[in-house]
Amino acid sequence: MTDKIEAVGNAGQIVTDAAHDHKRIKHSHTAPIRHVPHLPPGHTLQAPLSPPRAVPRRFIRLNALFHFDRSSVEDTLRALSSEIASEAAAGPDGGVAADDVRAVPWLRSDALRFYSLPGHVRLSRLPSYRRGLYYGMDASSGAAVRALLRDLGNGPAEILDLCAAPGLKACALFDALSARGAGGTVTAADVDARRLRTAVAVVRKHIAGPLVGRLRTGRAAAGDDGIPTAAEAEHAARQYPNLRLVRGDGTVLFQDGAEWELVFDLRSEIAEGLR
């Protein structure tokens, strides 16, 4: 008997040669191959379609420099929901609820306001993301920051963040130290120069730029439109914790003879931006 029996489905194709009882399986990644029993010659079995796999949700963290009260948080969430609805209506994934922005209950504080979004959302297309109102940051990174914050004392904190690029945890730690009001420094180290350049861009977009704008606005509101002196600019910068990006092996960063390079210093960046 040399007839072949074919069973075709979305999981691939199974071809059985009854004469030799040999199975050749061509499979795809879309669904597991199921066992297909011998069928009479000429019969074809269509396998049932597997249900579509759900796209995992993605996470964001609100930028604490823009969200200082309930009203500012609600404004951003309304804008974000509207943008998601517009994006979904314009693309193949239409039908996503406009209010499908969910708070992450165990990551909610002044510094760690996390929310989850539908997995298909492309943050780079959203105006609110381009304005720096929030970070695209996974909840697992937020959990690491939350765990560290529980062990901090009440005084100034000196935090070393290893393998830090692209800098999202370092920014969250900066926000946390700012909320505590006790000062301190976050030193974020990485050996990869390319990834550190990305971290510098992240810090400038979400922290340095907004802080310079806030300090300039405060000076203007106080009636001081002049250029601050270097000492005044340095004093303004010291109102906030410092954030440094360092290229080097963080495990030996402060040991004698260790080689490292200071790539970015937030206080210097703010002072320079005010002058």
Phi, psi and omega in degrees: 000121185239005179295147179253144179245127182249135172238117187243133177207181182289349179275353181134203183226134176245126180241124182246128174259104186295333183295323183249000181050048184242134180245130173248123186244123171252115186241158174241175184272000189282336181196155179290150176283130177259152177293131178244119181290165178297137178242159176301152181305138176088353181270144179236135179249122178267119181287145179294147179288137176282145178295148180296142180282137180290141177278126180302145178287155178246166189235153174226158172235127180294140178286116185297336181290341178256351188232093186247356176204176184297322182297317181293325176295314181295324178299315180294318181295323176295315179298318181296316179298319179295318179294320179296317180296318179295318179296318181293321181294331182273349185243186182287349183260032181302158178100359178287134181297138182293338182262020183276049174243111190246134176291146174264104192301325184272004175230060181229111175202181179299327183263335186236079175259097182259144176222153176250147181235163172305141187297337184279351185295131177260106186300324184298342180270352186266128179302323181294327177289317180296334177281352179082021182287342178203165178255147166274100189221130183286150181297331179297323176292322176297324179296322179296318179295316180300319180296320180293319184296334180292339184259001180282144175280202183263345183271187177302139183249139174247111187244132176250120181253113182268152183048051197279332183298141011270016169095008184291318178293322178299319178295320178295320178294322175300313180299321180295316178294323177298318180294326179288330177074016183255003180077190181128185182218137171253118176253115183254119185245144175203152181266348186267112183296321181295315179293328177293326176297322175296319179297320177299317179297320179297313181294320179294320181291314190264338186236299187299311180301307178300322181293318177298317178298319180295316181292323176295318179297320179296321178293319180295320180295332179276002178084012180254099180261003182280169178280125182291152174289169179300321180294319179294319179294320179295320178296318179297319181295329183280003173290344185239159173299161178264153176225120181242140174250125187234135173264120180159175179280108185295338182290339179234023192303316187255016177275155179300132178084357179291139179261126178206162184228127176282113184268327185206137176228117188297316182297319177295321179296318180293314180301317179294321180292335180277342184269000000 
